Amino acid sequence: MSASADFVVAGAGHNSLITAAYLARAGYEVVVLDARPIPGGGAASEEMLEPGYLIDSCSTGHTLIQTNPLLREDELGLRERYGLAYIEPDPFAHVAFPDGRQLTMWLDLERSCEELERFSRRDADAYRRLIADYDAVKHLFGASRFTPPGFGPSLERMLAEHPDGRRWERRRMMSAWDVVRTEFESPHVQAFMLWQAFQTLVPVDATGSGPLAYSIVFGRQRRGWTLPEGGSGRLTDALVRSIVDDGGSVLCDRTVSRLLLEGGRCVGVETEDGERFRAREGVVSTIHVKHLVEMAPAEAWGEDFLYGVRTYDLGLSGFAVYLATTSPPSFRTPDGARNAVSAGLAGWPQQMLDHGRRLRDGVYDPDPAWLLVATPTLADPSRAPAGHHTVKLLSGQAWRPPAGERGWDELKLRQADRQLERVRAVAEGLEDEAIVARLVKSPEDIERSNRHMIHGTFHGGHRGPGQIGGTRPVPGWGQHRMPIEGLYQTGGTTHPGGSITGAPGRNAAIVALADRNRHLEEVIASPSPTSMRT
């Protein structure tokens, strides 16, 4: 089979769907191909356990995308036209510490500070100051995140012109741990702040992770762990409908295996089944850059680009336990039972540092110092049968099992049991009789379920100074254009990185449109192709 379109999009993660949706709105014929049976990549909801239990197979929280103009201004009508709706759970976090004490954080800032005052009044004041400090510059970080490198002033330039810019120049290069130990004195509050900063699995002592100690906490304090009503896949559903309504198509079970080149230009793709999809205007890829370079001859990329890809840091691997239950995890506190959509276990600061170091060194960690216990059904009961719940235990883990183990198949079940026992020590509701079904995914399982998640990593790659902005994925190739003419790259391997932000997708659309003397703002303001046809 051979088909053609203006743009062929390889991969149907949320970022490439966003790029495709803007291009389709601009009037281009778009076809999106994905290897999986369903679109969405890391933004998918599936009945992985039992009928009626809708599980977010990867992402659950959509806090970061809320500031994207895509949703903030509803540029494609995903909210108004396609019914995408979000829930802001309260409380936004509950964390248990190794000594049995626990902390609950609420959307009301003063109520959160009252919780912090139980550990340190000074830290409560520091938390207020941290929120205010980031509030003063959040628009600069947002402008940087939602602008392709080179298409506007750099973050460095914007900070240089801000009254607080010099402090933020330092904070940008600090680690999250440097920020936390400078601002907070209580080991409990420090542990909580590090638990939040590690949400994207960037080691808390990594250079350049400092802003995560501000931005993630700020977002949660303002919007909670924002949930798409009906599951993470609702974002995907709205994007697919937008593409189709504007004349495009999304085809699944199509694994792209090769880029089609003519005269040094990318003119389409070929799938494993031999289907060819030719592109009149360009090809957009959300294939992991490590895999992408294998789809064309080495000379097409150039030595500098191949070196950049070879040295690209994949980031930390993940480990996941999915549960269908008859009750939610309910944490035992002196004030009675408490629970939160986003809860978990936080080790002491040194334990968090040691945990990150072990994972960076590829050393299996039987008792991770960071554990997320996600129960979205507390705020969105539509995801499970009446009175039942879905629970996800998420942690970082080494890619390979330790010496002496034959593989992950047996170890992952023992590891899941260990994590369950640790949660049961501080919470009720996850006893054996309450668990209807269970699925455990090792890093190898995560990679098998999605080829983009190499080694079980699901944030697109580490986000240190060598892999941010114009250096992501490769220095000199941060503007979503690839060395092969006609080929664009989006997704978690591009600026500003992984998580559900939609920023790489919107940014790639800006670049592809600019190359055709089009502006995204004009596209949004114009009638959609659908309305023009009707």
Residue pairs with C-beta under 8 A, 6 or more apart in sequence:
1 274
1 275
1 276
2 275
2 276
2 277
2 278
3 31
3 275
3 276
3 277
3 278
4 268
4 277
4 278
4 279
4 280
5 28
5 29
5 30
5 31
5 248
5 277
5 278
5 279
5 280
6 23
6 28
6 29
6 30
6 279
6 280
6 281
6 282
7 20
7 23
7 28
7 29
7 30
7 31
7 279
7 281
7 282
7 283
7 284
7 512
8 30
8 31
8 33
8 268
8 269
8 277
8 278
8 279
8 283
8 284
9 16
9 17
9 19
9 20
9 30
9 31
9 32
9 33
9 283
9 284
9 285
9 286
10 16
10 33
10 256
10 269
10 283
10 284
10 285
10 286
10 287
11 32
11 33
11 34
11 35
11 41
11 256
11 285
11 286
11 287
11 452
11 491
12 32
12 33
12 34
12 36
12 39
12 40
12 41
12 236
12 240
12 250
12 252
12 286
13 40
13 41
13 42
13 43
13 286
13 452
13 491
13 492
14 40
14 41
14 42
14 43
14 235
14 236
14 239
14 500
14 502
14 505
15 286
15 490
15 491
15 492
15 502
15 503
15 504
15 505
15 508
16 32
16 41
16 284
16 285
16 286
16 490
16 491
16 505
17 32
17 39
17 40
17 236
17 239
17 240
17 243
17 250
17 505
18 70
18 239
18 502
18 505
18 506
18 509
19 284
19 488
19 490
19 505
19 506
19 508
19 509
19 512
20 30
20 32
20 239
20 243
20 248
20 250
20 284
21 76
21 239
21 242
21 243
21 246
21 248
22 76
22 505
22 506
22 509
22 513
22 520
22 523
23 30
23 248
23 284
23 509
23 512
23 513
24 30
24 242
24 243
24 246
24 247
24 248
24 529
25 76
25 242
25 246
25 523
25 524
25 528
25 529
26 513
26 518
26 523
27 529
28 281
29 247
29 248
30 243
30 247
30 248
30 249
31 248
31 249
31 250
31 251
31 277
32 39
32 243
32 248
32 249
32 250
32 251
33 251
33 254
33 256
33 269
33 271
33 277
34 41
34 250
34 251
34 252
34 253
34 254
35 252
35 253
35 254
35 255
35 256
35 451
36 44
36 252
36 253
36 449
36 450
37 252
37 253
38 44
38 46
38 233
38 252
39 236
39 240
39 250
39 252
40 232
40 233
40 235
40 236
41 58
41 286
41 450
41 452
42 57
42 58
42 59
42 450
42 452
42 453
42 458
42 492
42 498
42 500
43 58
43 59
43 232
43 233
43 235
43 236
43 500
44 56
44 57
44 58
44 232
44 233
44 236
45 54
45 55
45 56
45 57
45 230
45 231
45 232
45 233
45 234
45 383
46 54
46 55
46 57
46 233
47 53
47 54
47 55
48 55
48 57
48 322
48 439
49 55
49 322
49 323
49 324
49 390
49 436
49 437
49 438
49 439
50 324
50 436
50 437
52 384
52 385
52 388
53 324
53 383
53 384
53 385
53 388
53 390
53 436
53 437
54 230
54 231
54 233
54 382
54 383
54 384
54 390
55 322
55 324
55 383
55 390
55 392
56 231
56 232
56 233
56 376
56 392
57 449
58 232
58 450
58 453
58 458
59 232
59 458
59 499
59 500
60 225
60 227
60 232
60 374
60 376
60 392
61 225
61 226
61 227
61 342
61 374
61 500
62 86
62 226
62 227
62 228
62 232
62 235
62 500
63 219
63 220
63 223
63 224
63 225
63 226
64 219
64 499
64 500
64 501
65 71
65 235
65 500
65 501
65 502
66 72
66 86
66 219
66 223
66 226
67 138
67 142
67 145
67 146
68 146
68 501
68 502
68 503
68 506
69 75
69 146
69 506
70 76
70 78
70 502
70 506
71 78
71 79
71 84
71 502
73 524
74 80
75 524
76 239
76 242
76 524
77 242
78 84
78 235
78 238
78 239
78 242
79 85
81 242
82 237
82 238
82 241
82 242
83 238
84 228
84 234
84 235
84 238
85 228
85 229
85 230
85 234
86 226
86 227
86 228
86 229
87 226
87 227
87 228
87 229
87 379
87 380
88 107
88 223
88 224
88 226
88 227
89 224
89 225
89 226
89 227
89 340
89 341
89 342
89 378
89 379
90 106
90 107
90 108
90 224
91 104
91 105
91 106
91 107
91 224
91 338
91 340
92 105
92 106
92 107
92 220
92 221
92 224
92 225
92 340
92 341
92 342
93 103
93 104
93 105
93 192
93 196
93 220
93 225
93 340
93 342
93 343
93 344
94 102
94 103
94 104
94 105
94 331
94 338
94 339
94 340
94 342
94 343
94 344
95 102
95 103
95 191
95 192
95 195
95 343
95 344
95 345
95 346
96 102
96 331
96 343
96 344
96 345
96 346
96 426
96 427
97 103
97 188
97 191
97 345
97 346
97 348
98 347
98 348
98 351
100 426
101 188
102 331
102 333
102 338
102 426
103 115
103 116
103 118
103 119
103 188
103 189
103 192
104 115
104 333
104 338
104 340
105 112
105 115
105 192
105 220
105 221
106 112
106 115
107 221
107 222
107 223
107 224
109 128
109 131
109 221
112 127
112 221
113 124
113 125
113 127
113 128
114 124
116 123
116 124
116 127
116 189
117 123
117 124
119 186
119 188
119 189
120 184
120 185
120 186
120 189
122 185
123 184
123 185
123 186
123 189
126 183
126 184
127 184
127 189
129 183
130 183
130 213
130 214
130 217
130 218
131 217
131 218
131 221
133 164
133 167
133 214
134 214
134 215
134 218
135 218
136 162
136 164
137 159
137 162
137 164
137 168
138 215
138 218
140 155
140 158
140 159
140 162
141 155
141 211
141 215
143 152
143 153
143 155
143 158
144 154
144 155
144 158
144 469
144 496
145 496
145 501
145 503
146 503
146 506
146 507
147 507
147 510
148 478
148 479
148 480
148 495
148 507
148 508
148 510
148 511
149 469
149 470
149 478
149 479
149 495
150 470
150 478
150 479
151 479
151 507
151 510
151 511
151 514
154 469
155 172
155 469
156 169
158 165
159 165
159 168
159 169
159 172
160 169
162 168
171 179
171 210
171 211
171 214
172 208
172 210
172 211
173 207
173 208
173 210
173 465
174 207
174 209
174 210
175 204
175 205
175 206
175 207
175 208
175 209
175 210
176 193
176 194
176 197
176 198
176 202
176 204
176 205
176 206
176 209
176 210
176 212
176 213
177 194
177 204
177 205
177 209
177 349
177 352
177 353
178 205
178 210
179 210
179 213
179 214
180 190
180 193
180 194
180 197
180 204
180 213
180 349
181 190
181 349
184 190
184 193
187 348
187 349
190 349
191 346
191 347
191 348
191 349
191 352
192 346
193 213
193 217
194 204
194 213
194 346
194 349
194 352
194 370
195 344
195 346
195 352
195 370
196 213
196 216
196 217
196 220
197 204
197 209
197 212
197 213
197 216
197 217
198 204
198 352
198 356
198 370
198 396
199 212
199 216
199 372
200 212
200 216
200 459
200 463
200 497
200 498
200 499
201 315
201 316
201 318
201 396
201 457
201 459
202 209
202 212
202 315
202 316
202 459
202 462
202 463
203 209
203 316
203 356
203 357
203 359
203 360
204 352
204 353
204 356
205 353
205 356
205 357
206 356
206 462
206 464
207 464
207 465
208 463
208 464
208 465
208 468
209 463
209 464
220 342
224 341
224 342
225 341
225 342
225 374
227 341
227 376
227 379
227 380
228 234
228 235
229 380
229 382
230 380
230 382
230 383
231 376
231 380
231 383
232 500
235 500
240 250
243 249
243 250
244 250
245 528
245 530
246 528
246 529
246 530
247 529
247 530
254 271
254 273
254 275
255 271
255 272
255 273
255 451
256 269
256 270
256 271
256 272
256 287
256 295
257 270
257 271
257 272
257 295
258 269
258 270
258 295
258 296
259 266
259 268
259 269
259 270
259 283
259 292
259 295
259 296
259 484
259 487
260 266
260 267
260 268
260 269
260 270
260 276
260 278
261 267
261 296
261 297
261 300
261 484
264 300
264 484
264 485
265 484
265 485
265 486
266 279
266 282
266 283
266 296
266 482
266 484
266 485
266 486
266 487
267 278
267 279
267 283
267 486
268 276
268 277
268 278
268 279
268 283
269 276
269 277
269 279
269 283
269 295
270 276
270 277
271 277
279 486
281 486
281 516
282 486
282 487
282 488
282 512
282 515
283 486
283 487
283 488
284 488
284 489
284 490
284 508
284 512
285 292
285 482
285 487
285 488
285 489
285 490
285 491
286 452
286 489
286 490
286 491
287 295
287 451
287 452
287 491
288 451
288 452
288 454
288 460
288 491
288 493
289 309
289 312
289 473
289 474
289 489
289 493
290 309
290 312
290 314
290 454
291 451
291 452
291 454
292 482
292 489
293 301
293 305
293 306
293 309
296 484
298 306
300 483
300 484
301 309
301 483
301 484
302 483
304 474
304 476
305 474
305 477
305 482
305 483
308 473
308 474
308 475
308 477
309 473
309 474
312 461
312 467
312 473
312 474
312 493
313 461
313 462
313 464
313 466
313 467
314 454
314 455
314 457
314 461
314 462
315 457
315 459
315 460
315 461
315 462
315 463
315 498
316 356
316 359
316 360
316 396
316 457
316 462
317 359
317 396
317 397
317 398
317 399
317 443
317 446
317 455
317 456
317 457
318 394
318 395
318 396
318 397
318 443
318 446
318 456
318 457
318 458
319 368
319 394
319 395
319 396
319 397
319 412
319 415
319 441
319 442
319 443
319 456
320 392
320 393
320 394
320 395
320 440
320 441
320 446
321 392
321 393
321 394
321 416
321 419
321 420
321 438
321 439
321 440
321 441
322 390
322 391
322 392
322 438
322 439
322 440
322 441
323 390
323 391
323 392
323 393
323 430
323 435
323 436
323 437
323 438
324 384
324 388
324 389
324 390
324 435
324 436
324 437
324 438
325 388
325 389
325 390
325 391
325 429
325 430
325 434
325 435
325 436
326 387
326 388
326 389
326 434
326 436
327 389
327 428
327 429
327 430
327 434
328 339
328 375
328 377
328 378
328 389
328 391
328 429
329 339
329 343
329 373
329 375
329 391
329 423
329 427
329 428
329 429
329 430
330 337
330 338
330 339
330 427
330 428
330 429
331 337
331 338
331 339
331 343
331 426
331 427
332 426
332 427
332 428
337 428
339 375
339 378
339 427
340 375
340 378
341 374
341 375
341 376
341 378
341 379
342 372
342 374
343 372
343 373
343 374
343 375
343 427
344 370
344 371
344 372
344 373
345 370
345 371
345 373
345 422
345 423
345 426
346 352
346 369
346 370
347 355
347 368
347 369
347 370
348 369
351 369
352 369
352 370
354 369
355 365
355 368
355 369
355 370
355 396
356 396
358 364
358 365
358 398
359 365
359 396
359 397
359 398
362 398
362 399
362 400
363 398
363 402
364 397
364 398
364 400
364 401
364 402
365 396
365 397
365 398
366 415
366 418
367 418
367 422
368 395
368 396
368 397
368 419
370 395
370 396
371 393
371 394
371 395
371 419
371 422
371 423
372 392
372 393
372 394
372 395
373 391
373 392
373 393
373 423
373 427
374 391
374 392
374 393
374 394
375 389
375 390
375 391
375 392
376 383
376 390
377 383
377 384
377 388
377 389
377 390
378 389
383 390
384 390
388 436
391 430
393 416
393 419
393 420
393 423
395 419
397 415
397 442
397 443
397 456
398 443
399 443
399 444
399 455
399 456
401 407
401 408
401 411
401 442
405 411
407 444
408 442
408 443
408 444
408 445
411 442
412 440
412 441
412 442
412 445
413 440
415 440
415 442
416 438
416 440
420 430
423 430
424 430
424 431
441 449
441 456
442 456
443 455
443 456
443 457
444 456
445 456
446 453
446 456
446 458
447 453
447 454
447 455
447 456
450 458
452 460
452 491
452 492
458 498
459 492
459 497
459 498
459 499
460 491
460 492
460 493
460 494
460 497
460 498
461 467
461 472
461 473
461 492
461 493
461 497
461 498
463 472
463 496
463 497
463 498
465 471
466 475
467 473
467 497
468 495
468 496
468 497
469 478
469 495
469 496
470 476
470 478
470 479
470 495
471 478
472 478
472 493
472 494
472 495
472 496
472 497
473 489
473 493
473 494
477 483
477 489
478 494
478 495
479 511
480 488
480 489
480 490
480 494
480 504
480 507
480 508
480 511
480 512
481 487
481 488
481 489
481 511
481 515
482 488
482 489
488 508
488 511
488 512
489 508
490 504
490 505
490 507
490 508
491 504
491 505
492 498
492 499
492 504
494 504
494 507
494 508
495 503
495 504
495 507
496 503
496 504
497 504
506 520
509 520
510 520
513 519
513 520
513 523
